[in-house]
């Protein structure tokens, strides 16, 4: 191992920034000490800025200053990315001039001098390491996984040049076998349809995935015929005559609109059957590409396990099909699969590849991500002082009282904000910053979407289920701790329905299962399995609910409203609670009832604070 003389502890700060979802991570001797996205502190969703607050948190959690860091690792190589931008602009010149002029100031001011910028911002004089973008993704996928060896597959919009890559990982090595290069990108294809259906790029892709079951894949043939030259190995070339992202300010062009029967849907206008069918079509094509890629990777590497990262790996419907229909015995997906996870990957790459440290997996078969509970936590005294200072009426519960008390409230169809322990790293709320409800309730899906989250009615909710009971309810034979696998609800919980003539969003009105709030219109569910080793308090709550009702699962959705980053601090949790129709809030041991709080003047101006996603 290539350690500096006299050092037995190595602290590495990983960073991602300047595109979307900037983040920081601290790795100490290979262990993940802390990780967080900048958006949670700045309150600006998908914040791309240099992650000053996230860095400050990581250093505080690690008990050191920036000057005491040994290495800093940034998640991509800015000079190669700049080369791609220049060559792309030249290839499309003069058409891309406006886009070029918009991008250049940030490059000339910061990105081309990134090493100096990082050192100056941090007050750090040591070594800065720059792994390639997809190396960072691959490192984030493999090194925290429970596997000693695996194939890796990364898929996103674009890094430097690569948009997808695969290879073999074993011990501390990552061996790249092949890449797919820009502009041919599965992530950008999906984002093009995200834009065209009226959702925000790099934010609304999961909405498109949630919309897909309301439609039929009637455009899938057209996509394959006109937009793609898809090969058996999953590689493809996009027909760039239909896309505008290389030179323009939009993802698609007028030719794309003519192909799909009209202009893009304007954001916030009513959804039509066309958008639902487009969503179903691009989702079907995406799953086909993911499956072809996985089969090719399996043939070429001979591995029986697969790890995934990159933004496309957040497509949990595709991941579920990979698990059920793909050739691999098991898969593991980095929970912060997008660019935020690049910070973690860069730091782990520095530890294992640059320094050559040995890698050991846990003998108990669990991963090194520790449930992804890697963010800030708050002490009991700190929370109590905050509540008293803000004249909040509360009841303090003992550790033993929390689970049965909250389980009873949930069984009475109350909606509960749940703020516990360390905040999650990644886009999913996993029982630390969550809003919880009773999945058996027929009214809960509509109530939570429209009156609590203030978001679109079509979006499904996820179940958090006791790990050992998941197979009782879902067609899933293993853990899914990061809510990254979609699987069908078992037949035994489904209800007879008459859907003749029912189309579009009217499908929402049909009750399909005894757990209707977490059963999507195609009988699927995006599952989080909860294990006591990862989150004992959340596990105890669901167990208490199961003891009370016989149902071992709850609705688990992120603690925020539409457009708002997930809450980080108690103050944000209290503000979100008071502004919405949640009934109770539980911050650590403190139970807060809405009915006991002072009446406040109804003021909806806060909704302008967050840009709609």
Protein Blocks (a to p, Z undefined) as FASTA:
>chain_A
ZZdehiabdcdddddehkaopaddddeehiafbdcdfklmnopghiabdcfklmmmmmmm
nopafklpmbdcdfbdfklmmmmmmmmmmmmpcklmmmmmmmmmmmmmmmmmmmmmmmmm
nopabdcddddfklmmmmmmmmmpmbfbdcdddddfbdclmmbdcdddehjbccdfbdcd
dfbdfklmmmmmmmmnopaehklmmmmmmmmmmmcckllmmmmmmmpccdfkopacddfk
lpcklmmmbfbdfklmmmnopacddehiacdfklmmmmmmmmmmmmmmmmmmmmmmmmmn
opabdcdedjklmmmmlmmmmmmmmmbfbdcddfblmlmlmmmmmmmmmmmmmnopacdd
dfklpafklnopabccddfklmmmmmmmnopacddddfklmmmmmmmmmmnopacdddeh
jadedjbdehjaccdddfkbmklmmmmmmmmnopafklccdddddfklmmmmmccfbdcf
kopaccdddfklpccddfehiacjllmmpcfbfblmlmcfkopacdddddfklmmmlmmm
mmmmmmmnopacdcddddddehiacdfbfmlmmmmmmmmmcfbdcehjbccdfklpccdd
ddfklmmmpccZZ
